[in-house]
Amino acid sequence: MNKKTGIIGTGRLGKNLLYYLIEKKVEISGIFNSDQKTSEKTREITGAKFFSNLDELVKASDIIFLTTPDDIIEKTADKISKSEIEIKDKFFFHCSGSLPSTILSSLKSKGAFTASLHPLQSFAGLSASKNPFRGIIMGIEGDSEAVDTGKNLAIVLGSLPYTLKTEGKSLYHAAAVIASNYLVTLTDISLTFLEAAGIEKEKGLHIITPLIKGTLENIISKGTKKALTGPVARGDSQTIASHRKAILESIPDMDNFYKTMCIHTVKIAEDSGYIGKNESQDIYKALE
């Protein structure tokens, strides 16, 4: 990778991207951030040059990452496209999970190559001790030239590039939110149930952690259908009815949540061949 790379926006993702591109010997032109204090901290950590002028960074770079908040990516791209800087044949990548590469159309109209390059990973802060890009999927979509360059960058970072359909980008991101963010929500709801059963949340997390880990291992090794266990997979409508009775008595606001999860689980159990139509109907009756 002999192209000079610049980064616009040095938040959690931008910092990690910069840190590990430097570690992988990618030539960095510099960084730009509207918050000069943030840029100064990043410069201190990485030694990267700080540009106080956006146009100067673009001029000095062959590859430009827009790792700003999602709501200003398009505005930033439009601002660059309206400058007098020549951007023909430069590569621009944004790293939003939900937004398509088409939001960079103003840059493309000026002859730039554009794509979205999304690391399927959560970034809580700078992970200086362990490469957060290693072994993860890097979703890429956009111009064929930019996609090829994006694949090379992903490989340099230790990621596995995966080409996405532009029109499927939003659902791809929704799937990631469910797998990551809503897993946190699901765990918190489980702790709410334990708390209603008289178990403190701190102790509850300790209790269910081995179960969560074991379930994830089963999903990874066997797939969702074979990993399913519990009352729905057994067709045990009586246990489900007893759950609902306890929920309605202690935490009634969680009843609709329990029913929704149960209905979707019935579909998995049917598809897996664990239960038949009669057992499904018994479970649905327990949910009435």
N, C-alpha and C positions, 0 to 999 in steps of 0.2 A: 504494500500500500504506500505508494510514493506521492500521494496527493496531500496537500496541506489541508488540515481539518480545523474548522472553527466552530465554536459552540455559542449559541445565543440562548441564555437562560441557564443559570447554574444553581437550580434547586436540587432536590434529592436525586432525581434521575441525571440531570446535567452533571452534577459532581461525580457520580459513579462512572458515567460514560467517559468524562474527561480523565479521571484517575486511571481507568483501565486501558484506555487508548494510549495514554502515555506509557503505561507499564508494558504494553505490547509494541512499543517503539514506533507508533504512528506519529508522524510529524504534526504537531499542533501549531496552528497559526496564532490562536489566542481565544479569548472569551469576551463576551459582552453581556452585561446585565444592567437593567435600568436602575437596580439598587446597587450603588457603588460599594457599600459596606459588604454585601454578600460576595461581590466579585473580588474584593480585597481579601476576604477570608479564604476564598477558593484559590486565589493566586498564591497565598501563603502556604497552603497545603500542597499544591501541585507545581508551583513555579511557572504556571502558564502566564503568558502576556495578557494584560488587561487592556482592551480597547474602550476608550470612552466615547467613540463614535461608531455607530452601527455600520455605516457605509465603509469605513476603513477596514473593519473585520471582514466584511463580504469581499472587498477588493483583494485582501491578502489571502483568501481561502479558495480552495478548489471544491471542497466539500463543506457544507454548512448544515449543522443540526439546529433545528428550532425546538428546544426543550423548554419552552415557555408554558405557562398555564394554557389549557385548551382554548379558553375564550379569547386569547389574543394571538393565536398562531396565524390566523388568516389576516388579521390587521397588520401583524409584523411582516408577513409576506407581501402584502399590498404596499406597505411603506418601502420595502426594498425595491419592488418592481418600479416604483415611481422615481427612484433616485437616478442619477446619471451614471452610476456604476455599470459597467458591462458585465452581464451575468450569463451570457450565452455559453452553453456547454458546462456551466457549473452545476454541481449536484446539491439539491436541497432535500433534506429529510426532516419530517416532523415525527414525533414519537408518541402521538396520542393513540390510545387504544381504540377509541370510538369513532374518531373522525377519519374520513378517507383522504387519499392523496389529492383529490380534486380541489380541496380548499387552497392548494398552492397553485391554482390555475393562472393567477396573475404573473407568477414567475415563469411558468411554462410558456406563456404567451410571448415572453421575452427571450425564448430559446434555451431556458434552463431545463435540466432533467429533474423530475420531482417524484418522490415516493414517500410513503409512510413506513416507518421502521419501528415496530413496537415490541419491546422486550416483555414477554409474558412472565412478569415477576413483580413483586411488591418491594418498594424501596422505602424503608423507614428512616434512613440516613446514610451517610457514607460508610460503606462496608469495606474498610481498608485491609482487613485481615483475611477476607474470603471473597473471591470474585463472584459477584451475584449474577453475572451473565453466563457463567460456565454451566453447560448442560441444559440451558433453558431454551424454549422455543422463541424465535424472533420472527414475528409475523410481518411480512413484507408485501406491499402492493403499490403499483404505480407504473411509470414508464419502464419499458424493458431495460433501457440502459441504466436507469437508477436502481431497478430491482437487482440487476447483476452486481452493481457496486455495493448495494446493501447486503447482498448475500456474502460478499467478500468481507465486509465489515463485521457481520455477524460471526463468521468463522474465525476472524482475527480475535474477537472478544471471547471465543470459546462457546458460542451459542449454536443452535441448530436452526438454520434459516428455513422458513416455511412460507410459500407463496400463497397469499390470500386473494379472494375475489373482492374487488372494490365494493361491489354492491352488498357483500356480506359482512362488511367491517363492523357495523353496529351490533349485529347479533353475535359476532365473534367476541366483541367486548362484553356484551351482556352475559355471555357464557363464563367469561373470566371473572366478572363481578360475582356471579353466583358461586363459582368454585372457591373464590378467595374471601371476598367481603361478607357474603351471606353465610359462609361457613362459620365466621366469627359470630354473626347474628344467631345462627342455629345453636351454637355452643352456649351463648348467653341465655337463650330461651330454655335450654336444657337445665342450666343452673337455676333459672327462675322456678322451674318445676321442683328441683331438689330443695330449694329454699322453702317452697310451699309445703314440702314434706318434712320440714324441720331441720334441714341440713344447711349450714352456712355456706355461702357461695365460695369462699376460699377453700373450705374442705371439699365442697362439691367438685371443684375443678380437679383436685387431686384424685377424687374417686373416679371420675369419668375419663381422665387422661389415657389410661391404658386401653380403655374401650375405643376411644377415638383413634388412637394409633393403630390398634389391631384392625379396625374397620377400614382405615385408609390402606393398610398393607394388603388386605383382602381385595379391595377395589382395584388396586394397582396390579396385583398378581392374577386375579380371576375375572375382573370386569364387574360391572354393577349388578348384572343379573345373578351371577353365581355367588356374589358377595352378600346378597340379601338374606337376612335371618329375621327372627322375631315373630310376633303374633300374626301379622298379615301373611307372611310366607307360610305359616302353618295353617292358615284359615281359621284362626282362633278368634271368632267373633265375640265370645264371652269376655275374654280379656280386654278387647277393645271397648266393649260396653262398660266394663268396670273402670277403665281409664277415664272414659267420658263422664261417668258418674262422679268420680273424684275431682276431675277438672271443673265440672259445673258447680261443685260444692266449695272448692277452694280458690280456683283461678279461672272464673268463667270467661274472662276476656281472652283466654287462650284456646277456647273451644273451637272457634272457626279455623284457627291455625292448625290445630290437631287434625281436624276433619280434612282440611285441604291436603296436608301431608299424607294422610292415610289413603285418600282417594288416588293420589299419584302412585303410592306404593302398591296399591292393588293392581294397577296397570302393569307395573314391573313384575309382580308375582304371577300374573296371568301369562305374560309374555315368556316368563321363565319356566312355565309349566308346573309351578308349585301348587297352584290352586285352580279350580275350575269355576264355571259360571255360577253353580249353586253356592259355593263357598264365598264367592265375590258378593252375591246377593245378600247372604247372611251378614257380611261385614257392612254393606251399605245400609242394611236395616239397623245395625247397631249405631250407625252414624246419624240416623234420623232423629 
